[in-house]
């Protein structure tokens, strides 16, 4: 996807503040953080939204959550608590149409969100 911001990050055309990278996943700090810790975890393969995942993507989506857990530990927010969020489409707040998991922590969150 030549016009996708996150694909440009994966390709090295844009340099995010990377906190973890594997063969399949890239994790970087959000440029507009909504919490003291706000990391985006993306698959390197372009998937536009949650609506576009397939049963074959189950392992990849699981790895996004595994990376989130590992980062929560390394960021020191695992014990106090953290939130993982996928937004799907505009009404849910998705701004970049490349699947991404938000890892948020470092402050108390309220419920319901939004």
Protein Blocks (a to p, Z undefined) as FASTA:
>chain_A
ZZlmklmmmnopaccddfbdcfkbccdddfbdcbfbdcddddfbdcfblmlpcfklmmmm
mmmmmmmmmmmmmnopmmnopcddddedjknopabdcddddddehiacdddeZZ
